[in-house]
C-alpha cells in the first residue's frame, strides 16, 4: 500500500483504496445478513438438549395461538350453524371445545407474559391445558366435515399447537 502526501496529509493511492473498500463492502454485507437473519427462529445450544427454542420464539407462538384461536372460534361457530350437527348435543359440546381452546390460549398468553419463562411450572401447566383443548378440537375436526376455510384455519392453528408441543418435547396433535 503506497501512501503519498497531499496538502500535508497522508493519502492512499486509488488502487490500494479499492481493496479496502471491497473489504468494507463485504464486511457490511455480512453484518447485514447476520442482522436480518436474527429475526428468524433462533435456536440456542443447551447441554441437556439437542436444541432449545428462545423465549422470544415461544412468545411469538403463544401470541399467534391466542390471536388465531379467537378467529378460529368465530369461524367454527359459524360453520357449526350450517353443518349436520346443528341443533344436536354434539353441537353444544363442539362449541364448548372451541371456546375452551380460545380461553386456554388466551390464559397461556397472560401467564407467559407474566412469568416470561417457558420453564415456569404455571406456564407449563397452561401449555398442557391448551394442548389438551387443542386435541379435543382436533378430534372434532377429524370426525366431521367442515368448510375449506375452517379447515385451513385449523391447519394453521394446529401447526402452532404442534410447534408449542415440540418446544416441550410433547407429542404433536
Secondary structure as the mmCIF struct_conf table of DSSP 4:
data_model
#
loop_
_struct_conf.conf_type_id
_struct_conf.id
_struct_conf.beg_label_comp_id
_struct_conf.beg_label_asym_id
_struct_conf.beg_label_seq_id
_struct_conf.end_label_comp_id
_struct_conf.end_label_asym_id
_struct_conf.end_label_seq_id
STRN STRN1 UNK A 3 UNK A 6
TURN_TY1_P TURN_TY1_P1 UNK A 7 UNK A 8
STRN STRN2 UNK A 9 UNK A 12
HELX_RH_AL_P HELX_RH_AL_P1 UNK A 14 UNK A 37
TURN_TY1_P TURN_TY1_P2 UNK A 38 UNK A 39
BEND BEND1 UNK A 40 UNK A 40
STRN STRN3 UNK A 43 UNK A 46
TURN_TY1_P TURN_TY1_P3 UNK A 47 UNK A 48
STRN STRN4 UNK A 49 UNK A 53
HELX_RH_AL_P HELX_RH_AL_P2 UNK A 55 UNK A 81
TURN_TY1_P TURN_TY1_P4 UNK A 82 UNK A 82
BEND BEND2 UNK A 83 UNK A 83
TURN_TY1_P TURN_TY1_P5 UNK A 84 UNK A 87
BEND BEND3 UNK A 88 UNK A 88
HELX_RH_AL_P HELX_RH_AL_P3 UNK A 89 UNK A 115
TURN_TY1_P TURN_TY1_P6 UNK A 118 UNK A 119
BEND BEND4 UNK A 120 UNK A 120
HELX_RH_AL_P HELX_RH_AL_P4 UNK A 121 UNK A 143
BEND BEND5 UNK A 144 UNK A 144
HELX_RH_AL_P HELX_RH_AL_P5 UNK A 148 UNK A 167
TURN_TY1_P TURN_TY1_P7 UNK A 168 UNK A 169
#
